[in-house]
Amino acid sequence: MSKLQSVTSLAALVAASIPIASGANAQVLAADEPSIEYGDVVPDDEVTDDSDLRAELEAMREREAAAQQRIADLEQRLEQLERIAGIVGANRLNAEEQAAMRGQGFGTNVMAPIYRGNQIELSRGPQNFISNVLQDEEDAQSGGESGTRRDPAPSQSVEDITDERQGYFGQRFSFEAGVNYAHFDDARINLSGFLALDAIFLGLISVDEQSSDIITTDFTGRFAPNDRLQFDANVPAVYRSSVFQSGGAGGDATGLADARVDEFGIGDVSVGASYRLLRETVGRPDIVLNARVKAPTGKDPFGIELVEVAGTEGNLEVPASLSTGSGVWAASVGASVLKTLDPLIVFGNLTYFHNFPSSFDDIDELPGLQPGDVDIGNAIQLGAGFAFALNEKSSMSTSFTLRYGDESRLRFDGEEYSDVIGSGSTVGLLNLGATFAISQTASLLANVGVGLTTDAPDMTVSLRVPFRF
C-alpha cells in the first residue's frame, strides 16, 4: 500500500472521531450512494504514532467547552442587566416606587455596570444598589419573591432634605430640638426742636443705636399616622437682649449713654398639620399642603411703658421689658413643592399668614391704661431654592425667602382704626444650609441666613437635630 493511501485512511479515521457541533444538522449518506472502500492501514516508517493529533483534538474540545461556558456567563449577566434596567421582566414602577428612587442617580444617562464577582453594581446608582445573582437564585428556589427588580434605598442625605422641606411622612413618631440665633442692628437720628430760616435747626440732636439678639430654643413633636398625613406641635423658649445707645445725651455732643434690657420666657406655641397631596414621580413633583395655628402664649409687645435712662435728659428712653410673642392668635395655610432633577433637588413654598385682631387693656407706651384693639396685619411669604447631595450622608442647600407684611392698625376705645406709619415690612433672607447624617435615626441641620432688606435681621444661624423613631 502506498504512502498516499495510508495518510488518506488516517485522515478518515480522525474525521470520524470529531463530534458534530451542537445544533448542526447531521448529514447522512444515502444508502444508494456508492461506498468507497479503503485498504487496511499499515503504518510505515513515516506514520507510526497519532498521539500528537489526539492531544490537539482534546485541547480543541477543552477550548470549545470553555467558550460555551463563557457564552452562558455573558448571557446570564446580560439578562441580569436587562432586568435591572427594566427592559425585560419588569413592570412599570408605581408612584411610591418612583418616589423612592429620587436622588439615587437613576436619570436619563446610561448607567455603566461594574462586575464584582457574582455581583453587579451600577456606577451611577447608590452604593447599596447591588443585585446579587446568588441571592436571586436562592429566593426563586425558596418560592419567595423573585429578585428581578430591587428598589434602591434612598440615601440619608436625600431623605433629610425631603423631610426638612416637605415633612416627616412615613416616620410614625419624630422629635426635633433646635436653636436659632438672630441679630439686628438699627440706627436712627432723633431731632427735637425747630428749623429757623429754613437752614438752622434749633433743638436737641441725638443719634440712637439699637442692637438686639434673639435666641429661640424650640422643641417639636411630630406624629404621622400614615405616609400622607402629619401632625406636629412646637413649643419655643425665647431669650431677648437689646442694647440701646444714644449719642449727644444731656445736650453734650460727645456724651454717650446706653442701657440693656433682657427678657426670657415662653414664646407662642403652635400646632400644625400637613397633607401630601401628590407623591413625586418621574413626571411630577411632590406637593404638600400645610396649615398651622399659633396661640398667643408669649408676652405681647403692647402697653409696655418706656423708661427714661438717667442722665440723658430725655434723649434716651428704653422699654421696661421686651416681648416674647406677637400677642394675637394667628393662622397660616400654604403649599410646598419639591422635585428631584438629578443630581439637584429643587423646592419652593408659598404661605399666607393671617393675624386675628385682638383687644388689650393697654395698647400705648404712655403711663396708665389705654385699652383698645390691635390689628397687626397679614403677611404672605414665598421661597425657593435647591439642594445638592454631596454623598450618602451630607448635602448643601441654597434658598431665598421673601415676606411681605401689611401695616399694623390701632384703635383706641371709642375711636376708628388708624395705621401705624412705617409698620409695614419687607423681609428678604438668603439662606445657606447643610445637612449631616449623625446616625440612621438622627441628623444635624445647619443654616446661615443673611438679611437683604432693612427689615430683615442682619444675620441668622440655626442648628436643628431631628430624631426619627
Rosetta blueprint (number, residue, H / E / L):
1 M L
2 S L
3 K H
4 L H
5 Q H
6 S H
7 V H
8 T H
9 S H
10 L H
11 A H
12 A H
13 L H
14 V H
15 A H
16 A H
17 S H
18 I L
19 P L
20 I L
21 A L
22 S L
23 G L
24 A L
25 N L
26 A L
27 Q L
28 V L
29 L L
30 A L
31 A L
32 D L
33 E L
34 P L
35 S L
36 I L
37 E L
38 Y L
39 G L
40 D L
41 V L
42 V L
43 P L
44 D L
45 D L
46 E L
47 V L
48 T L
49 D L
50 D L
51 S H
52 D H
53 L H
54 R H
55 A H
56 E H
57 L H
58 E H
59 A H
60 M H
61 R H
62 E H
63 R H
64 E H
65 A H
66 A H
67 A H
68 Q H
69 Q H
70 R H
71 I H
72 A H
73 D H
74 L H
75 E H
76 Q H
77 R H
78 L H
79 E H
80 Q H
81 L H
82 E H
83 R H
84 I H
85 A H
86 G L
87 I L
88 V L
89 G L
90 A L
91 N L
92 R L
93 L L
94 N L
95 A H
96 E H
97 E H
98 Q H
99 A H
100 A H
101 M L
102 R L
103 G L
104 Q L
105 G L
106 F L
107 G L
108 T L
109 N L
110 V L
111 M L
112 A L
113 P E
114 I E
115 Y E
116 R E
117 G L
118 N L
119 Q E
120 I E
121 E E
122 L E
123 S L
124 R L
125 G L
126 P L
127 Q L
128 N L
129 F L
130 I E
131 S E
132 N E
133 V H
134 L H
135 Q H
136 D H
137 E H
138 E H
139 D H
140 A H
141 Q H
142 S L
143 G L
144 G L
145 E L
146 S L
147 G L
148 T L
149 R L
150 R L
151 D L
152 P L
153 A L
154 P L
155 S L
156 Q H
157 S H
158 V H
159 E H
160 D H
161 I H
162 T H
163 D H
164 E H
165 R H
166 Q H
167 G L
168 Y L
169 F L
170 G L
171 Q L
172 R L
173 F E
174 S E
175 F E
176 E E
177 A E
178 G E
179 V E
180 N E
181 Y E
182 A E
183 H E
184 F E
185 D E
186 D E
187 A E
188 R E
189 I E
190 N E
191 L E
192 S E
193 G E
194 F E
195 L E
196 A E
197 L L
198 D L
199 A L
200 I E
201 F E
202 L E
203 G E
204 L E
205 I E
206 S E
207 V E
208 D E
209 E E
210 Q E
211 S E
212 S E
213 D E
214 I E
215 I E
216 T E
217 T E
218 D E
219 F E
220 T E
221 G E
222 R E
223 F E
224 A L
225 P L
226 N L
227 D L
228 R L
229 L E
230 Q E
231 F E
232 D E
233 A E
234 N E
235 V E
236 P E
237 A E
238 V E
239 Y E
240 R E
241 S E
242 S E
243 V E
244 F E
245 Q E
246 S E
247 G E
248 G L
249 A H
250 G H
251 G H
252 D L
253 A L
254 T L
255 G L
256 L E
257 A E
258 D E
259 A E
260 R E
261 V E
262 D E
263 E E
264 F E
265 G E
266 I E
267 G L
268 D L
269 V L
270 S E
271 V E
272 G E
273 A E
274 S E
275 Y E
276 R E
277 L E
278 L E
279 R L
280 E L
281 T L
282 V L
283 G L
284 R L
285 P L
286 D E
287 I E
288 V E
289 L E
290 N E
291 A E
292 R E
293 V E
294 K E
295 A L
296 P L
297 T L
298 G L
299 K L
300 D L
301 P L
302 F L
303 G L
304 I L
305 E L
306 L E
307 V E
308 E E
309 V L
310 A L
311 G L
312 T L
313 E L
314 G L
315 N L
316 L L
317 E E
318 V E
319 P E
320 A L
321 S L
322 L L
323 S L
324 T L
325 G L
326 S L
327 G L
328 V L
329 W L
330 A E
331 A E
332 S E
333 V E
334 G E
335 A E
336 S E
337 V E
338 L E
339 K E
340 T E
341 L E
342 D L
343 P L
344 L E
345 I E
346 V E
347 F E
348 G E
349 N E
350 L E
351 T E
352 Y E
353 F E
354 H E
355 N E
356 F L
357 P L
358 S E
359 S E
360 F E
361 D L
362 D L
363 I L
364 D L
365 E L
366 L L
367 P L
368 G L
369 L L
370 Q L
371 P L
372 G E
373 D E
374 V E
375 D E
376 I L
377 G L
378 N L
379 A E
380 I E
381 Q E
382 L E
383 G E
384 A E
385 G E
386 F E
387 A E
388 F E
389 A E
390 L L
391 N L
392 E L
393 K L
394 S E
395 S E
396 M E
397 S E
398 T E
399 S E
400 F E
401 T E
402 L E
403 R E
404 Y E
405 G E
406 D L
407 E L
408 S L
409 R E
410 L E
411 R E
412 F E
413 D L
414 G L
415 E L
416 E L
417 Y L
418 S E
419 D E
420 V L
421 I L
422 G L
423 S L
424 G L
425 S E
426 T E
427 V E
428 G E
429 L E
430 L E
431 N E
432 L E
433 G E
434 A E
435 T E
436 F E
437 A E
438 I L
439 S L
440 Q L
441 T L
442 A E
443 S E
444 L E
445 L E
446 A E
447 N E
448 V E
449 G E
450 V E
451 G E
452 L L
453 T L
454 T L
455 D L
456 A L
457 P L
458 D L
459 M E
460 T E
461 V E
462 S E
463 L E
464 R E
465 V E
466 P E
467 F E
468 R E
469 F L
